[in-house]
Amino acid sequence: MRTWEDYKKNISDIDESIKEDIKEIEILASIVSVIIKKRNELGITQRELALKCGIPHSSVARIESCAVKPNVETLIKIMIPLGLTLYAKNIN
């Protein structure tokens, strides 16, 4: 296996249920990447963002490191001060 795509295909061939898990992980990673990029563009630290959101700094840090899977309400709390919107897109 040479690429992430090769790995995903190989692991999905072994266990079909993993395919959905991988899709979920990729979606969450994409959302978190946008949050980090926007926060950096605005010159806001994780601590400053946490204060603006009313959530603990540790929560922002864990979300940005993908150590936890945030709920939708928390994502929205983080995205609003950054001027971001969460919307659904058909990915099939």
C-alpha positions as CSV (number, residue, x, y, z in Angstrom):
1,M,0.0,0.0,0.0
2,R,1.4,3.3,-1.1
3,T,-1.3,5.9,-0.4
4,W,-4.2,6.6,1.9
5,E,-6.6,5.6,-0.9
6,D,-4.9,2.3,-1.3
7,Y,-5.1,1.7,2.4
8,K,-8.8,2.6,2.6
9,K,-9.6,0.2,-0.3
10,N,-7.6,-2.6,1.3
11,I,-9.2,-2.2,4.7
12,S,-12.7,-1.8,3.3
13,D,-12.2,-5.0,1.3
14,I,-11.4,-6.8,4.6
15,D,-14.3,-5.4,6.6
16,E,-17.1,-3.4,4.9
17,S,-18.2,-1.7,8.1
18,I,-14.9,0.0,8.4
19,K,-15.7,1.9,5.2
20,E,-18.4,4.0,7.0
21,D,-16.0,4.6,9.9
22,I,-13.4,5.9,7.6
23,K,-15.9,8.2,5.8
24,E,-17.0,9.6,9.2
25,I,-13.4,10.2,10.3
26,E,-12.5,12.0,7.0
27,I,-15.6,14.2,7.3
28,L,-14.7,15.2,10.9
29,A,-11.0,15.8,9.9
30,S,-12.2,18.0,7.1
31,I,-14.3,20.1,9.4
32,V,-11.6,20.4,12.0
33,S,-9.0,21.4,9.3
34,V,-11.3,24.3,8.3
35,I,-11.7,25.4,11.9
36,I,-7.9,25.4,12.5
37,K,-7.2,27.2,9.2
38,K,-9.8,29.9,9.9
39,R,-8.7,30.4,13.5
40,N,-5.1,30.8,12.3
41,E,-6.1,33.2,9.6
42,L,-7.9,35.4,12.2
43,G,-4.9,35.2,14.5
44,I,-6.9,33.7,17.3
45,T,-5.3,31.3,19.8
46,Q,-7.1,28.2,21.0
47,R,-7.6,29.9,24.4
48,E,-9.1,33.0,22.9
49,L,-11.5,30.9,20.8
50,A,-12.5,28.9,23.9
51,L,-13.4,32.2,25.7
52,K,-15.4,33.4,22.7
53,C,-17.3,30.1,22.6
54,G,-17.8,29.7,26.3
55,I,-16.1,26.3,26.4
56,P,-13.0,25.1,28.1
57,H,-9.6,25.6,26.3
58,S,-8.9,21.9,26.8
59,S,-12.0,21.1,24.7
60,V,-10.8,23.2,21.8
61,A,-7.4,21.6,22.0
62,R,-8.8,18.0,22.1
63,I,-11.1,18.8,19.1
64,E,-8.3,20.3,17.1
65,S,-6.1,17.3,17.7
66,C,-9.0,15.0,16.8
67,A,-8.7,13.4,20.3
68,V,-12.4,13.6,20.7
69,K,-15.4,13.6,18.5
70,P,-17.4,16.8,19.2
71,N,-21.2,17.0,19.1
72,V,-22.9,19.3,16.6
73,E,-23.7,21.9,19.2
74,T,-20.1,22.2,20.2
75,L,-19.0,22.5,16.6
76,I,-21.5,25.3,16.0
77,K,-20.3,27.1,19.2
78,I,-16.8,27.0,17.8
79,M,-17.7,27.9,14.2
80,I,-19.9,31.0,15.0
81,P,-17.0,33.2,16.3
82,L,-14.9,32.2,13.3
83,G,-17.7,33.2,10.9
84,L,-18.1,29.6,9.7
85,T,-21.3,27.8,8.8
86,L,-22.0,24.1,9.1
87,Y,-24.1,22.7,6.2
88,A,-24.8,19.3,4.8
89,K,-23.4,18.2,1.4
90,N,-24.3,15.0,-0.4
91,I,-21.1,13.0,-0.5
92,N,-22.3,9.8,-2.2
